[in-house]
Amino acid sequence: MAHLLRATAFAVVLVSASAAQAEVVTRTVEYKQGDAVLEGFLAYDAQGPARKPGILVVHEWTGVGPYVKKRAEQLAELGYVAFAADIYGKGVRPAQGKEAAALSGKYKADRALLRARVLAGLSELAKQPNVLPSKLAAIGYCFGGTTVLELARAGAEVAGVVSFHGQLDTPSPADAKNVKAKVLVLTGADDPNVPPAQVKGFEDEMRAAGVDWQLVAYGGAVHSFTNPAAGNDNSKGAAYNAAADRRSWVAMRDFFDELFK
């Protein structure tokens, strides 16, 4: 029993020490794309190596808010410098529903502007003094998932991109020939926003261009499966799924381990 108590106490000390070592720093960062003023969110652990791989995080259709900031902080806890890019512009944070749909639709209809905005975010991340500019990746949620796929199609110098429940279609599938990144798509098998025809079109696009890609479909999951705020009613087309959330995060971590080993 004494040995067990000592072992337990030692384990607690190790966990406490690990928690004490994490020192996540966050701050807003103002930057520009053309004449547009943007405001992103930077998160990193002040402990560990002086320079770390950088992960760009792209928001869902409501813009830079608590959800995407939390994801950036979680990435910082994993040892990355995370930057939540702002696609919409400083202070532009639409509410749910028609306003968010209209604004996200504007950028989906203008892929050149969408790419310019996400490339500006990537550039801002790369110039941070604690980032290894040769080790960059990007993730995105919903609208952000669509955006990071466009980042890859733009030929961005990133090691990989991860789309969480993002739409997969593009008006320019031939642009997949520009993709330099490895691509990981994490989607809900029952997502009404990503029907089977769209999945097939994406797969055909990736195959034709010879991209290194993976697609994981989570059974029983619909749109927004990583976001608890989506509720739990699949019949609405968007709902949280704890298992898919957990599994997709693990898949992303394994993907990054492969990219940055």
C-alpha positions as CSV (number, residue, x, y, z in Angstrom):
1,M,0.0,0.0,0.0
2,A,2.9,2.4,0.8
3,H,4.4,1.7,-2.6
4,L,1.0,2.4,-4.2
5,L,0.6,5.7,-2.3
6,R,4.1,6.8,-3.3
7,A,3.5,6.0,-6.9
8,T,0.2,7.9,-6.9
9,A,1.8,10.9,-5.3
10,F,4.6,10.8,-7.8
11,A,2.0,10.7,-10.7
12,V,0.2,13.7,-9.2
13,V,3.5,15.6,-9.0
14,L,4.2,14.8,-12.7
15,V,0.8,16.0,-13.8
16,S,1.1,19.2,-11.7
17,A,4.5,19.9,-13.1
18,S,3.3,19.4,-16.6
19,A,0.4,21.8,-16.0
20,A,2.7,24.3,-14.4
21,Q,5.0,24.2,-17.5
22,A,2.2,25.3,-19.8
23,E,2.1,29.0,-20.1
24,V,-0.3,29.9,-22.9
25,V,0.0,33.5,-24.0
26,T,-2.8,35.1,-26.2
27,R,-3.2,38.4,-27.9
28,T,-5.1,40.0,-30.7
29,V,-3.1,40.9,-33.8
30,E,-4.1,43.6,-36.3
31,Y,-3.0,43.2,-39.8
32,K,-4.1,44.0,-43.4
33,Q,-5.1,42.6,-46.7
34,G,-5.0,45.4,-49.2
35,D,-6.9,48.2,-47.6
36,A,-8.9,45.9,-45.4
37,V,-8.0,45.9,-41.7
38,L,-8.2,42.5,-40.1
39,E,-7.9,41.3,-36.5
40,G,-6.7,37.8,-35.7
41,F,-6.0,36.0,-32.5
42,L,-2.6,34.5,-31.6
43,A,-1.9,31.8,-29.0
44,Y,1.3,30.0,-28.0
45,D,3.0,28.4,-25.1
46,A,5.8,30.6,-23.8
47,Q,7.5,27.4,-22.6
48,G,9.4,25.0,-24.8
49,P,11.4,25.7,-28.0
50,A,11.9,29.4,-28.9
51,R,10.5,28.7,-32.4
52,K,7.6,26.3,-33.1
53,P,5.5,25.1,-36.0
54,G,2.7,27.4,-36.8
55,I,-1.0,26.5,-37.3
56,L,-3.4,28.8,-39.0
57,V,-7.0,28.4,-37.7
58,V,-9.9,29.6,-39.8
59,H,-13.2,30.4,-38.2
60,E,-16.7,29.2,-38.9
61,W,-19.3,31.4,-40.5
62,T,-19.7,33.7,-37.5
63,G,-16.1,35.0,-37.7
64,V,-13.3,35.1,-35.0
65,G,-15.1,34.3,-31.7
66,P,-14.9,32.2,-28.6
67,Y,-15.0,28.8,-30.4
68,V,-12.1,29.4,-32.8
69,K,-10.1,31.1,-30.1
70,K,-10.5,28.1,-27.8
71,R,-9.2,25.9,-30.6
72,A,-6.2,28.1,-31.0
73,E,-5.5,27.8,-27.3
74,Q,-5.8,24.0,-27.5
75,L,-3.2,24.0,-30.3
76,A,-0.9,26.2,-28.3
77,E,-1.2,23.7,-25.4
78,L,0.0,21.0,-27.9
79,G,3.2,23.1,-28.6
80,Y,2.2,25.0,-31.7
81,V,1.9,28.7,-32.4
82,A,-1.7,29.1,-33.5
83,F,-3.1,32.1,-35.3
84,A,-6.9,32.5,-35.8
85,A,-7.1,34.4,-39.1
86,D,-9.8,37.0,-39.7
87,I,-11.5,36.5,-43.1
88,Y,-14.3,39.1,-42.6
89,G,-12.5,42.2,-41.2
90,K,-12.0,43.9,-37.9
91,G,-15.2,44.1,-36.0
92,V,-17.2,42.2,-38.5
93,R,-18.7,39.4,-36.5
94,P,-22.1,38.3,-37.9
95,A,-24.8,36.7,-35.8
96,Q,-26.0,33.2,-36.5
97,G,-28.5,32.7,-39.3
98,K,-29.1,34.9,-42.3
99,E,-26.4,37.5,-41.5
100,A,-23.7,34.8,-41.2
101,A,-25.0,32.9,-44.2
102,A,-24.9,36.0,-46.4
103,L,-21.4,37.1,-45.4
104,S,-19.9,33.6,-45.7
105,G,-21.7,33.3,-49.1
106,K,-20.1,36.5,-50.3
107,Y,-16.6,34.9,-49.8
108,K,-17.6,31.6,-51.2
109,A,-18.8,33.3,-54.3
110,D,-15.5,35.2,-54.7
111,R,-12.8,32.6,-54.2
112,A,-10.1,35.0,-55.3
113,L,-11.0,37.3,-52.4
114,L,-11.3,34.3,-50.0
115,R,-7.8,33.1,-51.0
116,A,-6.4,36.6,-50.6
117,R,-7.8,36.9,-47.1
118,V,-6.5,33.5,-45.9
119,L,-3.1,34.0,-47.5
120,A,-2.8,37.3,-45.6
121,G,-3.5,35.4,-42.4
122,L,-0.9,32.8,-43.3
123,S,1.7,35.5,-44.0
124,E,1.0,37.1,-40.7
125,L,1.5,33.8,-38.9
126,A,4.7,33.1,-40.8
127,K,6.2,36.4,-39.7
128,Q,5.7,35.8,-36.0
129,P,9.2,35.7,-34.4
130,N,8.4,32.4,-32.5
131,V,7.2,30.5,-35.7
132,L,9.2,28.2,-37.9
133,P,8.1,29.5,-41.3
134,S,9.2,26.2,-42.9
135,K,6.7,24.3,-40.7
136,L,3.2,25.6,-41.3
137,A,-0.2,24.0,-41.5
138,A,-3.8,25.2,-41.5
139,I,-7.1,24.0,-40.1
140,G,-10.6,25.3,-40.5
141,Y,-14.2,24.7,-39.2
142,C,-17.3,24.7,-41.5
143,F,-16.7,27.9,-43.5
144,G,-13.1,27.7,-42.4
145,G,-12.8,24.1,-43.7
146,T,-13.8,25.3,-47.1
147,T,-11.3,28.2,-46.8
148,V,-8.3,26.0,-45.9
149,L,-9.0,23.8,-48.9
150,E,-8.9,27.0,-51.1
151,L,-5.6,27.9,-49.4
152,A,-4.2,24.6,-50.6
153,R,-5.7,25.0,-54.1
154,A,-4.0,28.4,-54.2
155,G,-0.6,26.6,-53.9
156,A,0.2,27.9,-50.5
157,E,3.5,26.8,-48.9
158,V,2.0,24.8,-46.1
159,A,2.8,21.2,-45.1
160,G,-0.9,20.3,-44.6
161,V,-4.5,21.4,-44.3
162,V,-7.3,20.0,-42.2
163,S,-11.0,20.6,-42.9
164,F,-13.4,20.0,-40.1
165,H,-17.0,19.6,-41.5
166,G,-16.3,22.1,-44.3
167,Q,-17.9,22.0,-47.7
168,L,-15.6,20.4,-50.3
169,D,-16.8,21.9,-53.6
170,T,-14.9,24.6,-55.6
171,P,-15.7,26.4,-58.9
172,S,-12.1,25.7,-60.0
173,P,-11.3,22.0,-59.4
174,A,-8.5,22.2,-61.9
175,D,-6.6,24.3,-59.4
176,A,-5.9,21.2,-57.4
177,K,-2.9,20.9,-59.6
178,N,-1.4,23.7,-57.5
179,V,-1.8,21.8,-54.2
180,K,1.6,21.3,-52.4
181,A,0.1,20.4,-49.0
182,K,-1.1,17.1,-47.7
183,V,-4.9,17.2,-47.2
184,L,-7.0,15.8,-44.5
185,V,-10.8,16.1,-44.6
186,L,-12.9,15.2,-41.5
187,T,-16.5,15.1,-42.3
188,G,-19.9,14.0,-41.0
189,A,-21.2,11.0,-43.0
190,D,-24.7,12.4,-42.6
191,D,-23.9,16.1,-43.2
192,P,-26.6,17.5,-45.5
193,N,-24.2,20.3,-46.5
194,V,-21.7,17.8,-47.9
195,P,-23.8,15.3,-49.9
196,P,-22.3,12.2,-51.5
197,A,-22.0,13.9,-54.9
198,Q,-19.9,16.6,-53.4
199,V,-17.7,14.1,-51.7
200,K,-17.2,12.2,-54.9
201,G,-16.4,15.4,-56.8
202,F,-13.7,16.2,-54.2
203,E,-12.2,12.7,-54.3
204,D,-12.1,12.8,-58.1
205,E,-10.5,16.3,-58.0
206,M,-7.8,15.1,-55.6
207,R,-7.1,11.9,-57.6
208,A,-6.8,13.7,-60.9
209,A,-4.2,16.1,-59.4
210,G,-2.2,13.4,-57.6
211,V,-2.7,15.0,-54.2
212,D,-1.7,13.2,-51.0
213,W,-5.2,13.2,-49.4
214,Q,-7.3,11.5,-46.8
215,L,-11.0,11.7,-46.1
216,V,-12.6,10.4,-42.9
217,A,-16.4,10.2,-42.6
218,Y,-17.8,9.9,-39.1
219,G,-21.0,7.8,-39.0
220,G,-24.0,9.4,-37.3
221,A,-22.4,12.9,-37.5
222,V,-23.9,15.9,-39.3
223,H,-22.6,19.4,-39.8
224,S,-20.8,21.3,-37.0
225,F,-20.1,18.0,-35.1
226,T,-17.1,19.5,-33.2
227,N,-19.1,22.4,-31.7
228,P,-21.1,21.9,-28.5
229,A,-23.1,25.0,-29.3
230,A,-24.7,23.2,-32.2
231,G,-26.9,21.2,-29.9
232,N,-27.7,17.6,-30.2
233,D,-30.6,17.3,-32.7
234,N,-29.3,15.7,-35.9
235,S,-32.6,16.4,-37.6
236,K,-31.6,20.1,-37.8
237,G,-28.6,19.2,-40.0
238,A,-26.1,20.6,-37.5
239,A,-25.4,19.0,-34.1
240,Y,-22.5,18.2,-31.7
241,N,-21.2,14.7,-31.7
242,A,-18.8,14.0,-28.8
243,A,-17.3,10.9,-30.3
244,A,-16.7,12.5,-33.7
245,D,-15.2,15.6,-32.0
246,R,-12.8,13.5,-30.0
247,R,-11.8,11.2,-32.9
248,S,-11.3,14.1,-35.4
249,W,-9.0,15.9,-33.0
250,V,-6.9,12.8,-32.6
251,A,-6.8,12.4,-36.4
252,M,-5.6,16.0,-36.7
253,R,-2.9,15.4,-34.0
254,D,-1.7,12.3,-35.7
255,F,-1.6,14.1,-39.0
256,F,0.5,16.9,-37.5
257,D,2.8,14.4,-35.9
258,E,3.4,13.0,-39.4
259,L,4.0,16.4,-40.9
260,F,6.3,17.8,-38.3
261,K,8.1,14.7,-37.0
